[in-house]
Amino acid sequence: MNEINQTVTEADLHAYADGQLPEQARARIEAWLSDNPDDAARVAEWTAQNAEIRSLFASYEMSRDTDIELVTGRSKRASWPKRLAMTAAIAGIFGLGALSGHYGPALFEKPNLQLTELETLPNEARNAFLVYAGEVRHPVEVFANEEAHLATWLGKRLAVQDLKVPNLQELGFKLVGGRLLPVDGSPGAMFMYEDQAGERLTVLVGRNADNRSTSFRFASSGNVETFYWIDGELGYAVTGEVSRDVLRKVTEECYRQFPS
Protein backbone atom coordinates (compact mmCIF):
# COMPACT_ATOMS: atom_id res chain seq x y z
CA MET A 1 0.00 0.00 0.00
CA ASN A 2 1.50 3.33 -1.07
CA GLU A 3 1.75 5.98 1.61
CA ILE A 4 -0.07 9.24 1.00
CA ASN A 5 2.40 10.97 3.29
CA GLN A 6 4.42 9.97 6.35
CA THR A 7 1.44 9.91 8.67
CA VAL A 8 -1.70 9.34 6.58
CA THR A 9 -1.87 6.27 4.35
CA GLU A 10 -4.52 5.07 1.95
CA ALA A 11 -5.31 2.35 4.49
CA ASP A 12 -5.97 5.12 7.04
CA LEU A 13 -8.45 6.72 4.65
CA HIS A 14 -10.24 3.43 4.01
CA ALA A 15 -10.42 2.75 7.75
CA TYR A 16 -11.85 6.24 8.28
CA ALA A 17 -14.48 5.70 5.57
CA ASP A 18 -15.37 2.32 7.10
CA GLY A 19 -15.78 3.84 10.58
CA GLN A 20 -12.98 1.76 12.10
CA LEU A 21 -10.88 4.49 13.70
CA PRO A 22 -11.04 5.72 17.31
CA GLU A 23 -12.05 9.33 17.88
CA GLN A 24 -8.48 10.64 18.23
CA ALA A 25 -7.40 9.01 14.97
CA ARG A 26 -10.53 10.28 13.21
CA ALA A 27 -9.69 13.83 14.22
CA ARG A 28 -6.24 13.47 12.66
CA ILE A 29 -7.71 12.19 9.38
CA GLU A 30 -10.37 14.90 9.33
CA ALA A 31 -7.65 17.54 9.69
CA TRP A 32 -5.84 15.97 6.74
CA LEU A 33 -8.99 15.87 4.62
CA SER A 34 -9.72 19.52 5.28
CA ASP A 35 -6.41 20.39 3.61
CA ASN A 36 -6.60 17.77 0.84
CA PRO A 37 -9.81 18.08 -1.18
CA ASP A 38 -8.93 15.28 -3.61
CA ASP A 39 -8.62 12.77 -0.79
CA ALA A 40 -11.76 14.19 0.81
CA ALA A 41 -13.65 13.50 -2.43
CA ARG A 42 -12.33 9.94 -2.53
CA VAL A 43 -13.41 9.29 1.05
CA ALA A 44 -16.84 10.77 0.34
CA GLU A 45 -17.21 8.42 -2.64
CA TRP A 46 -16.22 5.38 -0.55
CA THR A 47 -18.61 6.38 2.22
CA ALA A 48 -21.48 6.82 -0.23
CA GLN A 49 -20.71 3.47 -1.81
CA ASN A 50 -20.71 1.84 1.63
CA ALA A 51 -24.18 3.17 2.31
CA GLU A 52 -25.50 2.19 -1.11
CA ILE A 53 -24.21 -1.37 -0.84
CA ARG A 54 -25.52 -1.79 2.70
CA SER A 55 -28.95 -0.71 1.49
CA LEU A 56 -29.04 -3.89 -0.59
CA PHE A 57 -29.20 -5.84 2.66
CA ALA A 58 -31.87 -3.85 4.48
CA SER A 59 -34.83 -6.09 3.60
CA TYR A 60 -32.92 -9.26 4.52
CA GLU A 61 -31.72 -8.20 7.93
CA MET A 62 -32.15 -10.96 10.52
CA SER A 63 -30.81 -11.56 14.01
CA ARG A 64 -30.81 -14.18 16.72
CA ASP A 65 -29.91 -14.03 20.40
CA THR A 66 -26.86 -16.20 19.69
CA ASP A 67 -25.53 -14.09 16.83
CA ILE A 68 -22.24 -12.21 17.10
CA GLU A 69 -22.87 -8.53 16.54
CA LEU A 70 -21.06 -6.79 13.68
CA VAL A 71 -20.81 -3.06 13.10
CA THR A 72 -23.95 -3.17 10.98
CA GLY A 73 -25.82 -5.28 13.57
CA ARG A 74 -26.43 -8.06 11.06
CA SER A 75 -26.33 -11.76 11.75
CA LYS A 76 -22.99 -13.50 11.46
CA ARG A 77 -24.64 -16.76 10.52
CA ALA A 78 -25.64 -16.96 6.88
CA SER A 79 -29.31 -17.80 6.59
CA TRP A 80 -30.69 -18.54 3.14
CA PRO A 81 -32.21 -15.04 2.74
CA LYS A 82 -28.92 -13.54 3.83
CA ARG A 83 -27.01 -15.57 1.25
CA LEU A 84 -29.40 -14.26 -1.39
CA ALA A 85 -28.68 -10.75 -0.19
CA MET A 86 -24.93 -11.35 -0.25
CA THR A 87 -25.20 -12.58 -3.82
CA ALA A 88 -27.10 -9.41 -4.68
CA ALA A 89 -24.34 -7.40 -3.05
CA ILE A 90 -21.72 -9.07 -5.22
CA ALA A 91 -23.58 -7.87 -8.28
CA GLY A 92 -24.09 -4.49 -6.63
CA ILE A 93 -20.39 -3.96 -6.03
CA PHE A 94 -19.58 -4.57 -9.67
CA GLY A 95 -22.55 -2.49 -10.78
CA LEU A 96 -21.36 0.41 -8.66
CA GLY A 97 -17.98 0.39 -10.39
CA ALA A 98 -15.87 -0.65 -7.43
CA LEU A 99 -13.05 1.88 -7.50
CA SER A 100 -10.64 0.48 -10.08
CA GLY A 101 -7.09 0.45 -8.76
CA HIS A 102 -8.11 0.60 -5.10
CA TYR A 103 -9.58 -1.79 -2.55
CA GLY A 104 -13.28 -1.16 -2.18
CA PRO A 105 -14.84 -0.41 1.20
CA ALA A 106 -15.98 -3.33 3.34
CA LEU A 107 -19.63 -4.22 3.70
CA PHE A 108 -19.19 -5.54 7.22
CA GLU A 109 -16.34 -4.97 9.63
CA LYS A 110 -15.46 -5.63 13.23
CA PRO A 111 -14.34 -2.38 14.88
CA ASN A 112 -10.89 -3.77 15.66
CA LEU A 113 -10.29 -5.48 12.30
CA GLN A 114 -7.41 -3.76 10.54
CA LEU A 115 -7.53 -3.15 6.78
CA THR A 116 -4.05 -4.61 6.36
CA GLU A 117 -5.31 -8.05 7.41
CA LEU A 118 -7.82 -8.03 4.57
CA GLU A 119 -5.19 -6.88 2.08
CA THR A 120 -3.19 -10.07 2.64
CA LEU A 121 -5.73 -12.21 0.80
CA PRO A 122 -5.88 -10.31 -2.54
CA ASN A 123 -2.12 -9.79 -2.55
CA GLU A 124 -1.45 -13.49 -2.12
CA ALA A 125 -4.19 -14.40 -4.59
CA ARG A 126 -2.68 -12.10 -7.20
CA ASN A 127 0.84 -13.41 -6.58
CA ALA A 128 -0.31 -17.02 -6.83
CA PHE A 129 -2.08 -16.28 -10.10
CA LEU A 130 0.96 -14.56 -11.57
CA VAL A 131 3.29 -17.39 -10.52
CA TYR A 132 1.20 -20.40 -11.54
CA ALA A 133 -1.24 -19.34 -14.27
CA GLY A 134 1.55 -19.13 -16.86
CA GLU A 135 2.99 -22.55 -16.07
CA VAL A 136 2.64 -25.06 -18.90
CA ARG A 137 3.72 -28.40 -17.42
CA HIS A 138 3.36 -27.83 -13.66
CA PRO A 139 0.59 -25.30 -12.98
CA VAL A 140 -0.89 -27.46 -10.20
CA GLU A 141 0.11 -30.29 -7.85
CA VAL A 142 -3.00 -32.41 -8.35
CA PHE A 143 -4.76 -32.41 -11.71
CA ALA A 144 -8.47 -32.51 -12.43
CA ASN A 145 -8.54 -36.27 -12.98
CA GLU A 146 -8.03 -36.62 -9.19
CA GLU A 147 -10.63 -34.04 -8.16
CA ALA A 148 -12.03 -36.11 -5.28
CA HIS A 149 -8.56 -36.59 -3.80
CA LEU A 150 -7.82 -32.89 -4.32
CA ALA A 151 -10.91 -31.83 -2.36
CA THR A 152 -10.28 -34.29 0.48
CA TRP A 153 -6.58 -33.46 0.78
CA LEU A 154 -6.98 -29.68 0.77
CA GLY A 155 -10.04 -29.87 3.00
CA LYS A 156 -8.04 -31.69 5.65
CA ARG A 157 -5.17 -29.20 5.43
CA LEU A 158 -7.55 -26.25 5.82
CA ALA A 159 -9.67 -28.04 8.45
CA VAL A 160 -12.74 -27.50 6.26
CA GLN A 161 -15.18 -30.38 6.26
CA ASP A 162 -16.51 -31.31 2.82
CA LEU A 163 -14.51 -28.65 0.96
CA LYS A 164 -15.97 -28.34 -2.51
CA VAL A 165 -14.07 -27.72 -5.71
CA PRO A 166 -16.29 -25.23 -7.57
CA ASN A 167 -17.70 -26.48 -10.86
CA LEU A 168 -17.45 -23.65 -13.39
CA GLN A 169 -18.17 -25.59 -16.57
CA GLU A 170 -21.44 -23.76 -17.22
CA LEU A 171 -19.37 -20.56 -17.40
CA GLY A 172 -16.92 -22.11 -19.86
CA PHE A 173 -14.11 -22.86 -17.41
CA LYS A 174 -12.92 -26.41 -16.79
CA LEU A 175 -10.88 -27.42 -13.77
CA VAL A 176 -7.13 -27.75 -14.36
CA GLY A 177 -6.43 -28.87 -10.79
CA GLY A 178 -5.20 -27.39 -7.55
CA ARG A 179 -2.39 -27.07 -5.09
CA LEU A 180 -1.57 -26.43 -1.47
CA LEU A 181 0.09 -23.09 -0.81
CA PRO A 182 0.58 -20.73 2.15
CA VAL A 183 -1.99 -18.00 2.77
CA ASP A 184 -0.93 -15.58 5.48
CA GLY A 185 1.36 -18.22 6.97
CA SER A 186 -1.26 -20.98 7.12
CA PRO A 187 -2.26 -23.75 4.71
CA GLY A 188 -4.35 -22.49 1.82
CA ALA A 189 -5.87 -23.98 -1.31
CA MET A 190 -5.70 -22.79 -4.89
CA PHE A 191 -7.92 -24.14 -7.66
CA MET A 192 -7.09 -23.33 -11.28
CA TYR A 193 -9.46 -23.20 -14.25
CA GLU A 194 -9.12 -22.46 -17.96
CA ASP A 195 -11.48 -21.83 -20.86
CA GLN A 196 -11.31 -23.12 -24.42
CA ALA A 197 -8.97 -20.30 -25.40
CA GLY A 198 -6.55 -21.26 -22.63
CA GLU A 199 -7.40 -18.22 -20.48
CA ARG A 200 -6.89 -19.14 -16.85
CA LEU A 201 -8.24 -17.96 -13.54
CA THR A 202 -7.64 -19.08 -9.97
CA VAL A 203 -9.75 -19.48 -6.84
CA LEU A 204 -7.89 -19.12 -3.55
CA VAL A 205 -9.18 -20.29 -0.16
CA GLY A 206 -7.51 -19.33 3.13
CA ARG A 207 -8.38 -19.72 6.78
CA ASN A 208 -7.97 -17.34 9.73
CA ALA A 209 -9.46 -18.65 12.99
CA ASP A 210 -9.30 -15.17 14.55
CA ASN A 211 -11.48 -13.53 11.92
CA ARG A 212 -15.18 -13.02 12.59
CA SER A 213 -16.05 -10.46 9.95
CA THR A 214 -17.96 -10.69 6.71
CA SER A 215 -16.85 -8.42 3.90
CA PHE A 216 -16.60 -8.16 0.15
CA ARG A 217 -13.87 -6.25 -1.68
CA PHE A 218 -12.55 -5.73 -5.18
CA ALA A 219 -8.89 -5.20 -6.12
CA SER A 220 -7.28 -4.36 -9.45
CA SER A 221 -3.57 -4.38 -10.31
CA GLY A 222 -2.69 -3.82 -13.95
CA ASN A 223 -4.62 -6.39 -15.98
CA VAL A 224 -5.16 -8.68 -12.99
CA GLU A 225 -8.57 -8.41 -11.34
CA THR A 226 -9.45 -9.97 -7.96
CA PHE A 227 -12.75 -10.17 -6.16
CA TYR A 228 -12.47 -11.49 -2.62
CA TRP A 229 -14.68 -12.01 0.37
CA ILE A 230 -14.30 -12.93 4.02
CA ASP A 231 -17.00 -15.14 5.49
CA GLY A 232 -16.32 -16.01 9.12
CA GLU A 233 -13.00 -17.84 9.41
CA LEU A 234 -12.66 -18.45 5.68
CA GLY A 235 -11.45 -16.10 2.98
CA TYR A 236 -11.96 -16.59 -0.75
CA ALA A 237 -10.48 -14.81 -3.78
CA VAL A 238 -11.19 -15.17 -7.51
CA THR A 239 -8.38 -13.82 -9.70
CA GLY A 240 -7.77 -13.57 -13.41
CA GLU A 241 -6.96 -11.42 -16.39
CA VAL A 242 -10.63 -11.40 -17.37
CA SER A 243 -13.38 -8.85 -17.68
CA ARG A 244 -15.26 -7.76 -14.58
CA ASP A 245 -18.43 -9.28 -16.00
CA VAL A 246 -16.76 -12.70 -16.24
CA LEU A 247 -15.22 -12.23 -12.79
CA ARG A 248 -18.61 -11.35 -11.34
CA LYS A 249 -20.26 -14.46 -12.78
CA VAL A 250 -17.45 -16.71 -11.54
CA THR A 251 -17.56 -15.08 -8.10
CA GLU A 252 -21.32 -15.57 -7.80
CA GLU A 253 -21.01 -19.23 -8.78
CA CYS A 254 -18.14 -19.86 -6.35
CA TYR A 255 -20.00 -18.12 -3.55
CA ARG A 256 -23.04 -20.28 -4.22
CA GLN A 257 -21.04 -23.52 -4.09
CA PHE A 258 -18.67 -22.85 -1.21
CA PRO A 259 -19.82 -23.70 2.35
CA SER A 260 -21.26 -20.88 4.44
C-alpha positions in Angstrom: 0.0 0.0 0.0 1.5 3.3 -1.1 1.8 6.0 1.6 -0.1 9.2 1.0 2.4 11.0 3.3 4.4 10.0 6.3 1.4 9.9 8.7 -1.7 9.3 6.6 -1.9 6.3 4.3 -4.5 5.1 1.9 -5.3 2.3 4.5 -6.0 5.1 7.0 -8.4 6.7 4.6 -10.2 3.4 4.0 -10.4 2.7 7.8 -11.8 6.2 8.3 -14.5 5.7 5.6 -15.4 2.3 7.1 -15.8 3.8 10.6 -13.0 1.8 12.1 -10.9 4.5 13.7 -11.0 5.7 17.3 -12.0 9.3 17.9 -8.5 10.6 18.2 -7.4 9.0 15.0 -10.5 10.3 13.2 -9.7 13.8 14.2 -6.2 13.5 12.7 -7.7 12.2 9.4 -10.4 14.9 9.3 -7.6 17.5 9.7 -5.8 16.0 6.7 -9.0 15.9 4.6 -9.7 19.5 5.3 -6.4 20.4 3.6 -6.6 17.8 0.8 -9.8 18.1 -1.2 -8.9 15.3 -3.6 -8.6 12.8 -0.8 -11.8 14.2 0.8 -13.6 13.5 -2.4 -12.3 9.9 -2.5 -13.4 9.3 1.1 -16.8 10.8 0.3 -17.2 8.4 -2.6 -16.2 5.4 -0.5 -18.6 6.4 2.2 -21.5 6.8 -0.2 -20.7 3.5 -1.8 -20.7 1.8 1.6 -24.2 3.2 2.3 -25.5 2.2 -1.1 -24.2 -1.4 -0.8 -25.5 -1.8 2.7 -28.9 -0.7 1.5 -29.0 -3.9 -0.6 -29.2 -5.8 2.7 -31.9 -3.9 4.5 -34.8 -6.1 3.6 -32.9 -9.3 4.5 -31.7 -8.2 7.9 -32.1 -11.0 10.5 -30.8 -11.6 14.0 -30.8 -14.2 16.7 -29.9 -14.0 20.4 -26.9 -16.2 19.7 -25.5 -14.1 16.8 -22.2 -12.2 17.1 -22.9 -8.5 16.5 -21.1 -6.8 13.7 -20.8 -3.1 13.1 -23.9 -3.2 11.0 -25.8 -5.3 13.6 -26.4 -8.1 11.1 -26.3 -11.8 11.8 -23.0 -13.5 11.5 -24.6 -16.8 10.5 -25.6 -17.0 6.9 -29.3 -17.8 6.6 -30.7 -18.5 3.1 -32.2 -15.0 2.7 -28.9 -13.5 3.8 -27.0 -15.6 1.2 -29.4 -14.3 -1.4 -28.7 -10.7 -0.2 -24.9 -11.4 -0.2 -25.2 -12.6 -3.8 -27.1 -9.4 -4.7 -24.3 -7.4 -3.0 -21.7 -9.1 -5.2 -23.6 -7.9 -8.3 -24.1 -4.5 -6.6 -20.4 -4.0 -6.0 -19.6 -4.6 -9.7 -22.5 -2.5 -10.8 -21.4 0.4 -8.7 -18.0 0.4 -10.4 -15.9 -0.6 -7.4 -13.0 1.9 -7.5 -10.6 0.5 -10.1 -7.1 0.4 -8.8 -8.1 0.6 -5.1 -9.6 -1.8 -2.6 -13.3 -1.2 -2.2 -14.8 -0.4 1.2 -16.0 -3.3 3.3 -19.6 -4.2 3.7 -19.2 -5.5 7.2 -16.3 -5.0 9.6 -15.5 -5.6 13.2 -14.3 -2.4 14.9 -10.9 -3.8 15.7 -10.3 -5.5 12.3 -7.4 -3.8 10.5 -7.5 -3.2 6.8 -4.0 -4.6 6.4 -5.3 -8.0 7.4 -7.8 -8.0 4.6 -5.2 -6.9 2.1 -3.2 -10.1 2.6 -5.7 -12.2 0.8 -5.9 -10.3 -2.5 -2.1 -9.8 -2.6 -1.4 -13.5 -2.1 -4.2 -14.4 -4.6 -2.7 -12.1 -7.2 0.8 -13.4 -6.6 -0.3 -17.0 -6.8 -2.1 -16.3 -10.1 1.0 -14.6 -11.6 3.3 -17.4 -10.5 1.2 -20.4 -11.5 -1.2 -19.3 -14.3 1.6 -19.1 -16.9 3.0 -22.6 -16.1 2.6 -25.1 -18.9 3.7 -28.4 -17.4 3.4 -27.8 -13.7 0.6 -25.3 -13.0 -0.9 -27.5 -10.2 0.1 -30.3 -7.9 -3.0 -32.4 -8.3 -4.8 -32.4 -11.7 -8.5 -32.5 -12.4 -8.5 -36.3 -13.0 -8.0 -36.6 -9.2 -10.6 -34.0 -8.2 -12.0 -36.1 -5.3 -8.6 -36.6 -3.8 -7.8 -32.9 -4.3 -10.9 -31.8 -2.4 -10.3 -34.3 0.5 -6.6 -33.5 0.8 -7.0 -29.7 0.8 -10.0 -29.9 3.0 -8.0 -31.7 5.6 -5.2 -29.2 5.4 -7.5 -26.2 5.8 -9.7 -28.0 8.4 -12.7 -27.5 6.3 -15.2 -30.4 6.3 -16.5 -31.3 2.8 -14.5 -28.7 1.0 -16.0 -28.3 -2.5 -14.1 -27.7 -5.7 -16.3 -25.2 -7.6 -17.7 -26.5 -10.9 -17.5 -23.7 -13.4 -18.2 -25.6 -16.6 -21.4 -23.8 -17.2 -19.4 -20.6 -17.4 -16.9 -22.1 -19.9 -14.1 -22.9 -17.4 -12.9 -26.4 -16.8 -10.9 -27.4 -13.8 -7.1 -27.7 -14.4 -6.4 -28.9 -10.8 -5.2 -27.4 -7.6 -2.4 -27.1 -5.1 -1.6 -26.4 -1.5 0.1 -23.1 -0.8 0.6 -20.7 2.1 -2.0 -18.0 2.8 -0.9 -15.6 5.5 1.4 -18.2 7.0 -1.3 -21.0 7.1 -2.3 -23.8 4.7 -4.3 -22.5 1.8 -5.9 -24.0 -1.3 -5.7 -22.8 -4.9 -7.9 -24.1 -7.7 -7.1 -23.3 -11.3 -9.5 -23.2 -14.3 -9.1 -22.5 -18.0 -11.5 -21.8 -20.9 -11.3 -23.1 -24.4 -9.0 -20.3 -25.4 -6.5 -21.3 -22.6 -7.4 -18.2 -20.5 -6.9 -19.1 -16.9 -8.2 -18.0 -13.5 -7.6 -19.1 -10.0 -9.8 -19.5 -6.8 -7.9 -19.1 -3.5 -9.2 -20.3 -0.2 -7.5 -19.3 3.1 -8.4 -19.7 6.8 -8.0 -17.3 9.7 -9.5 -18.7 13.0 -9.3 -15.2 14.6 -11.5 -13.5 11.9 -15.2 -13.0 12.6 -16.0 -10.5 9.9 -18.0 -10.7 6.7 -16.9 -8.4 3.9 -16.6 -8.2 0.1 -13.9 -6.2 -1.7 -12.5 -5.7 -5.2 -8.9 -5.2 -6.1 -7.3 -4.4 -9.4 -3.6 -4.4 -10.3 -2.7 -3.8 -13.9 -4.6 -6.4 -16.0 -5.2 -8.7 -13.0 -8.6 -8.4 -11.3 -9.4 -10.0 -8.0 -12.7 -10.2 -6.2 -12.5 -11.5 -2.6 -14.7 -12.0 0.4 -14.3 -12.9 4.0 -17.0 -15.1 5.5 -16.3 -16.0 9.1 -13.0 -17.8 9.4 -12.7 -18.4 5.7 -11.4 -16.1 3.0 -12.0 -16.6 -0.8 -10.5 -14.8 -3.8 -11.2 -15.2 -7.5 -8.4 -13.8 -9.7 -7.8 -13.6 -13.4 -7.0 -11.4 -16.4 -10.6 -11.4 -17.4 -13.4 -8.8 -17.7 -15.3 -7.8 -14.6 -18.4 -9.3 -16.0 -16.8 -12.7 -16.2 -15.2 -12.2 -12.8 -18.6 -11.4 -11.3 -20.3 -14.5 -12.8 -17.5 -16.7 -11.5 -17.6 -15.1 -8.1 -21.3 -15.6 -7.8 -21.0 -19.2 -8.8 -18.1 -19.9 -6.4 -20.0 -18.1 -3.5 -23.0 -20.3 -4.2 -21.0 -23.5 -4.1 -18.7 -22.8 -1.2 -19.8 -23.7 2.3 -21.3 -20.9 4.4 
